[in-house]
């Protein structure tokens, strides 16, 4: 990967794992994420003084809409996964599934080349995912909770794969800042629409909402998104998505140190193996 792309991806990884921690530690997860998307949209809105909507080609609008739908689905799946499982289980699996799916699909549909070294990295990621899940909690109730969290984490990874591939197409059609603004706008609108319908007309964000956390998540979310899109302009999406998942180890450490989550050495080892696989993929040619 070009050094500039790698730096962007590493910065995105730190931002992403941090806002995931903030979301995990707050019971009003959907409220925080929906509010954060509004914050991100507002922060990105000044791009309209630089770029015109007329610069968006007709072929790009379906791409932007599909990305918005997939990323909205990702938010709901992620919130449900965090409600069912530990950060140290959900985050590695959700983020680890994505490069496993993205790599072959990028080769098949985007014409990207996957080296033998990249294949080795993918195998390591798969092994790490199974190792992470091998450490189920004690008792049937804990095992059932982990299984539900695992299923939702895998679903989240599928959505990550989908919007990553779509975004790779999008940044080739629309300037990155304008593309980010439009996708954030669609995300915010769709999430608030769904929450409004499900709530029977209730306001999606209340006056007593944790606004400090909402703003922090919004800033981190937008920063991570812009960084990843910028990296996609400079490098193949297979490597960007893989290197991006260096946040897995950061999240595992945060889960243990900050959240005091109890997990076995096997789960920790699984996260480390995932990280090793992602490093191999990131360095592949």
C-alpha positions in Angstrom: 0.0 0.0 0.0 1.2 3.5 -0.7 2.4 5.2 2.6 -0.2 7.9 2.4 -3.0 5.4 2.1 -1.6 3.4 5.0 -1.5 6.4 7.2 -5.1 7.4 6.3 -6.2 3.8 7.1 -4.4 3.7 10.4 -5.9 7.0 11.5 -9.3 5.7 10.5 -8.8 2.6 12.6 -8.1 4.6 15.7 -11.1 6.8 15.2 -13.4 3.9 14.4 -12.4 1.8 17.4 -12.8 4.8 19.7 -16.3 5.7 18.5 -17.3 2.1 18.7 -16.2 2.1 22.4 -18.3 5.2 23.0 -21.4 3.5 21.4 -20.9 0.2 23.2 -20.8 1.9 26.6 -24.1 3.8 26.1 -27.4 2.0 26.2 -29.0 4.5 23.7 -26.9 3.2 20.9 -29.2 4.0 18.0 -29.9 7.4 19.4 -26.2 8.2 19.6 -25.4 6.9 16.1 -28.4 8.6 14.4 -27.5 11.9 16.1 -23.8 11.4 15.2 -24.8 11.1 11.5 -26.6 14.5 11.7 -23.4 16.0 13.3 -21.3 14.4 10.6 -23.6 15.7 7.8 -23.6 19.2 9.2 -19.8 19.2 9.6 -19.4 18.1 6.0 -22.1 20.4 4.5 -19.6 23.3 3.8 -18.3 21.1 0.9 -21.4 22.5 -1.0 -19.5 25.8 -1.2 -16.7 24.1 -3.1 -18.5 21.4 -5.1 -21.8 21.6 -6.9 -24.4 18.8 -7.0 -24.3 19.3 -10.8 -20.8 17.7 -10.7 -22.4 14.4 -9.6 -22.9 12.3 -12.8 -26.2 10.5 -13.2 -24.5 7.1 -12.9 -23.2 8.0 -9.4 -26.7 8.6 -7.8 -27.6 4.9 -7.6 -24.2 4.2 -6.1 -24.7 6.8 -3.5 -28.2 5.6 -2.6 -27.1 1.9 -2.4 -24.2 2.9 -0.1 -26.6 4.9 2.1 -28.9 1.9 2.4 -26.1 -0.5 3.2 -24.5 1.8 5.8 -27.9 2.4 7.4 -28.3 -1.4 7.6 -24.9 -1.6 9.1 -25.8 0.9 11.9 -28.8 -1.2 12.9 -26.9 -4.5 12.8 -24.0 -3.1 14.8 -26.3 -1.7 17.5 -28.1 -5.0 17.8 -24.8 -6.9 17.9 -23.4 -4.7 20.7 -26.6 -5.3 22.7 -26.0 -9.1 22.4 -22.3 -9.6 22.7 -19.0 -8.1 24.1 -17.0 -5.5 22.3 -14.1 -8.0 22.2 -16.2 -10.5 20.4 -18.5 -8.4 18.2 -15.8 -6.0 16.9 -13.2 -8.5 15.8 -15.7 -10.7 14.0 -17.6 -7.8 12.3 -14.5 -6.2 11.1 -12.7 -9.5 10.3 -15.5 -10.8 8.1 -15.3 -7.8 5.8 -11.9 -8.4 4.2 -12.6 -12.1 3.8 -15.6 -11.2 1.7 -14.2 -8.1 0.0 -11.1 -9.7 -1.4 -12.7 -12.3 -3.7 -15.5 -10.0 -4.7 -13.1 -7.2 -5.6 -11.1 -9.7 -7.7 -14.3 -10.9 -9.4 -16.1 -7.6 -10.0 -13.5 -4.8 -9.7 -10.6 -6.6 -11.4 -8.2 -6.3 -8.5 -5.3 -8.7 -8.2 -4.9 -10.8 -5.1 -1.3 -12.1 -4.4 -0.4 -15.4 -2.7 0.7 -13.3 0.3 -2.8 -11.8 0.4 -4.4 -15.3 0.4 -2.2 -16.3 3.4 -3.5 -13.2 5.2 -7.1 -14.1 4.5 -6.5 -17.6 5.9 -5.1 -16.1 9.1 -8.1 -13.8 9.4 -10.5 -16.8 9.1 -8.6 -18.7 11.7 -8.6 -15.7 14.1 -12.3 -15.3 13.7 -13.0 -18.9 14.7 -10.5 -18.7 17.5 -12.3 -15.6 18.9 -15.6 -17.4 18.8 -14.1 -20.5 20.4 -14.1 -18.9 23.8 -17.7 -19.0 24.6 -18.8 -18.0 28.1 -19.6 -20.5 30.8 -23.1 -22.0 30.9 -25.9 -22.2 28.3 -27.2 -18.7 28.8 -23.8 -17.2 28.1 -23.2 -19.4 25.1 -26.6 -18.5 23.6 -25.8 -14.8 24.1 -22.5 -15.2 22.4 -24.1 -17.1 19.5 -26.6 -14.3 18.9 -23.8 -11.7 19.1 -21.7 -13.7 16.7 -24.6 -14.0 14.1 -25.3 -10.2 14.3 -21.5 -9.5 14.1 -21.3 -11.6 10.9 -24.3 -9.8 9.5 -22.6 -6.5 10.3 -19.5 -7.7 8.4 -21.6 -8.5 5.4 -22.9 -4.9 5.3 -19.4 -3.6 5.7 -18.3 -5.6 2.7 -21.2 -4.3 0.7 -20.7 -0.6 1.3 -16.9 -0.9 1.0 -17.2 -2.3 -2.5 -19.9 0.3 -3.4 -17.8 3.1 -2.0 -14.8 2.1 -4.1 -16.9 2.7 -7.1 -18.3 5.9 -5.7 -15.0 7.6 -5.0 -14.1 7.0 -8.7 -17.2 9.0 -9.7 -17.6 11.8 -7.2 -15.0 13.9 -5.2 -14.5 12.3 -1.8 -15.8 15.2 0.4 -19.0 15.6 -1.7 -19.5 11.8 -1.8 -19.1 11.6 2.0 -21.6 14.4 2.6 -24.3 12.8 0.3 -23.9 9.3 1.9 -24.0 10.8 5.4 -27.1 12.7 4.5 -28.9 9.6 3.2 -27.8 7.6 6.2 -29.1 10.2 8.6 -32.4 10.5 6.7 -33.0 6.8 6.5 -32.1 6.0 10.1 -34.4 8.8 11.4 -37.2 7.7 9.1 -36.9 4.1 10.4 -36.7 5.1 14.0 -39.7 7.5 13.6 -41.8 4.8 12.0 -40.8 2.2 14.7 -41.4 4.8 17.4 -44.9 5.7 16.2 -44.0 9.3 15.7 -41.8 9.8 18.7 -38.8 12.2 18.2 -35.7 10.2 17.2 -33.5 12.3 19.5 -34.6 13.6 22.8 -33.6 16.8 24.6 -31.9 14.9 27.3 -29.8 12.9 24.8 -26.1 12.5 25.6 -25.1 15.3 23.2 -21.5 15.4 24.2 -21.1 11.8 23.2 -23.2 12.3 20.1 -20.9 15.1 18.9 -17.8 13.1 19.7 -19.0 10.1 17.8 -20.1 12.3 14.9 -16.6 13.9 14.6 -14.8 10.5 14.9 -17.2 8.8 12.5 -16.8 11.5 9.8 -13.0 11.6 10.2 -12.7 7.8 9.9 -15.0 7.8 6.8 -13.2 10.5 5.0 -9.9 8.8 5.7 -11.0 5.5 4.4 -12.5 7.1 1.3 -9.2 9.0 0.7 -7.3 5.7 1.0 -9.6 4.0 -1.5 -8.6 6.6 -4.1 -5.0 5.6 -3.6 -5.1 1.9 -3.1 -7.1 -1.3 -3.9 -10.2 -1.7 -1.8 -9.1 -5.2 -0.8 -6.0 -3.8 1.0 -7.7 -0.8 2.3 -10.4 -2.8 4.0 -7.8 -5.2 5.4 -5.4 -2.6 6.8 -8.4 -0.7 8.1 -9.1 -3.6 10.5 -6.0 -3.0 12.6 -8.6 -1.4 14.9 -9.5 -5.0 15.9 -6.6 -5.2 18.3 -7.3 -1.6 19.6 -10.9 -2.6 20.3 -9.9 -5.8 22.1 -7.5 -3.8 24.3 -10.2 -1.2 25.0 -12.7 -3.9 25.8 -10.4 -5.4 28.4 -9.0 -2.3 29.9 -11.9 0.2 29.8 -14.9 -2.1 29.9 -13.4 -4.7 32.1 -14.8 -7.4 29.8 -14.0 -10.9 30.8 -12.7 -13.0 28.0 -10.3 -15.9 27.7 -6.8 -16.1 26.4 -8.2 -17.9 23.4 -10.3 -14.9 22.4 -7.3 -12.6 22.9 -5.2 -14.9 20.8 -7.9 -14.9 18.1 -7.9 -11.1 17.9 -4.1 -11.2 17.6 -4.2 -13.7 14.8 -6.8 -11.6 13.0 -4.5 -8.6 13.3 -1.5 -10.7 12.0 -3.6 -11.8 9.0 -4.7 -8.2 8.2 -1.0 -7.0 8.4 0.0 -9.6 5.9 -2.9 -8.6 3.6 -2.0 -4.9 4.0 1.6 -5.6 3.0 0.7 -7.8 0.0 1.4 -6.6 -3.5 
